[in-house]
Amino acid sequence: MSSKGHFRPRAIMPTTTLIEQKGHIMANSTSIIRDVTLNFAKVYKSEVNPFGKDQFDIQLEFGKERAAEMSQYGKIRALPNGNMALNLSRPAKNNKGQKAKIRVVDSEKNEMTDGIGNGSIGNVMVYSYDWNVAGKSGSKTILIAVQVMDLKEYNPEANLDFDIVVNEGDTQAAPANDF
């Protein structure tokens, strides 16, 4: 404990020691995750996910060599391209019902409003905390801010879609009746 009676951050005192000393204490810290690829950035406007939760969200992509480092922030998974990914989110509203906002800046810390295209490179500020409720415990990481170092243009039309096919001549045919 510090001289003011507050517990020290996790970097100074392990979480297990905090819990042993005083029931259900949360160790919290703010970190910057540097040099990651940014994908599917929903940071300007929250969206309702498939589970009905309104939240901001971003996918961080990184090489396998960073798996141990990144696992402290949440569940990592393998991507088809051989890299690893971690999704970070933040509820649209805080516990007091106030609207949340993700700060988005460029490399010189100027506020950004441009869409962030998949493959952009950046840094992400997160807030991590340990929790212990009703005998269960864990940790949670919340997205706070994004700094875009190398912006790739956001192109919503780049999503998978049908090709445009130009028909030549009369291709009118009778509708199929086999189903």
C-alpha positions, -999 to +999 in steps of 0.1 A: +000+000+000+011+035-006+013+061+021-022+074+012-038+040+016-042+033-021-030+001-037-002+004-062-007-005-099-002-040-111+033-033-125+045-026-090+025-052-070+011-084-085-027-087-086-026-119-065-010-100-036-036-073-038-064-098-036-048-116-006-044-084+013-079-070+009-108-091-005-118-078-039-094-051-050-091-041-087-057-032-101-061-008-130-038+007-156-038+026-189-015+013-216-006+021-252-004-008-276+019+003-304+024-006-340-006-027-348-027-030-380-062-016-375-092-034-391-129-029-389-127+003-369-160+013-355-147+042-335-168+072-345-202+058-340-211+028-318-230-001-334-251-029-320-233-062-321-249-095-329-255-100-292-275-068-289-248-047-271-243-012-284-205-006-285-174+008-302-151-019-316-118-023-334-097-053-345-059-052-339-039-074-361-003-084-353+023-111-359+025-143-339+057-131-322+035-106-302+009-132-290+022-134-254+023-096-252-012-091-266-029-119-246-029-097-215-055-075-233-080-102-242-086-133-262-064-135-293-072-157-323-054-168-355-064-152-388-063-170-422-033-149-433-012-163-405-013-133-382-031-130-349-060-107-339-076-092-308-108-072-307-112-043-283-144-026-275-160+000-253-197+003-244-216+031-260-226+044-225-208+042-192-222+029-160-238+063-153-256+063-186-234+089-202-224+086-239-189+074-244-165+086-271-134+072-286-106+098-292-091+094-327-060+113-336-033+113-363+004+110-359+007+146-347-022+142-322-046+162-344-082+151-341-094+129-370-128+123-385-117+104-416-128+068-418-100+043-409-095+018-437-085-018-430-047-021-430-041+013-414-012+012-389-015+028-355-014+028-317-043+021-293-048+034-258-066+010-235-077+009-199-073-025-182-087-036-149-092-067-128-125-076-114-138-099-087-176-102-082-195-129-063-165-152-062-157-149-099-128-129-112-111-119-144-098-089-163-112-065-188-096-042-213-116-012-227-107+009-258-100+046-249-083+061-280-067+054-314-037+071-330-035+065-367+001+066-379-004+054-415-039+059-427-053+036-454-083+051-472-117+037-459-136+024-489-169+009-478-174-004-514-143-026-510-165-053-493-172-085-511-198-081-537-209-095-571-190-084-602-208-063-628-213-084-659-220-068-692-244-089-713-238-090-750-267-098-773-301-112-764-298-133-733-334-136-725-342-171-714-372-188-699-371-190-661-360-223-647-387-246-634-365-272-617-370-259-581 
